[in-house]
């Protein structure tokens, strides 16, 4: 059975191919119109489900057999999915048209975070424990996906999480226990990391549409610091300047929608078991517009733990955590009423896959012991198990919508 790992993703290599139409291409091998790809971290299998059938059924055979596949990353054009194996420490490239794994890339070390450049030509991975001669362990690895070759190895002590700008020019690197971020100018001839001080245990960041403002989530007390906050930072290729932080109750995960930033984390001023919280920030004015305890008042359950996943769908915010105190680690916030629903589903949340065509949110929950697939009705929030996964389901990708 696999060990616990964070809900973050992984290193990738791309082979550029054409993908089928968004309504299900007849050129795919399985001929399935709506395909849901999932991986199983216990038996190593990667499987396609036909979500047009009732009951949901898998394609005839698994499309890949790995060791411990976990996080998957899908290209913007849906032509490929990259699958990280947290036992073999490699990546498999899955061609969504031929429905086969066509190549693998050895990573050799555990990674928790990977980002693709917006044009799909480069990948960057944070590897916290990679040995570095004459320096502490940790680096960011870059890969040229047009050639499939490794590029620069950029030393960053304890590099763990990454954030990339929408124009692909700026990369931010986050390490545990630090009050600095590291900035990498991706347009430079030589890639180097520049430390930028002035934060409070920064955890991650989200770039605005201008690509020159990053909203940094300072984890604060939850990570051993002083104050949780959202802190704007002006990021250009020549200067990187932290702005004035806006305190929030807790901050480890966010979702930026226009000028509204949703932020979840734990408020350590509250009693244990009641610390999960959601904040709403207007980033244009840098004001805190609301804070809501992630508590289902009917079920009397709070979603605490390490908040690591967030998705918006059908005017609702879906928030997943790890190691929550009640083991009910999924919360759903109605953005109209702020009402919080915490379903009876249990275990760590590892994936969200919203499906407007099916009026459903697919959720993988239960890792690292028994990840199960749930299908939630977008309106009633009732759920079913459309396909019973035997083992430990981990990630989900809708390939055709």
Secondary structure, 3 states (H helix, E strand, C coil): CCCCCCCCCCCCCCCCCCCCCCCCCCCCCCCCCCEEEEEECCCCEEEEEECCCCCCEECCCCCEECCCEEEEEECCCCCEEEEEECCCCEEEEEECCCCEEEEEEECCCCCCEEEECCCCCEEEEEECCCCECCECCCEEEEEECCCCEEEEEEECCCEEEEEECCCCCEEEEEECCCCEEEEEECCCCCCCEEEEECCCCEEEEEECCCCCEEEEEECHHHHCCCCCEEEEEEECCCCEEEEEEEECCCCCEEEEECCEEEEEEECCCCCCCCCEEEEEEECCCCEEEEEEECEECCCCEECCCEEEEEEEECCEEEEEEECCCCCECEEEEECCCCCEECCCCCEEEEEEEEECCCCEEEEEEEECCCCEEEEEECCCCCEECCCCCCCCEEEEEECCC
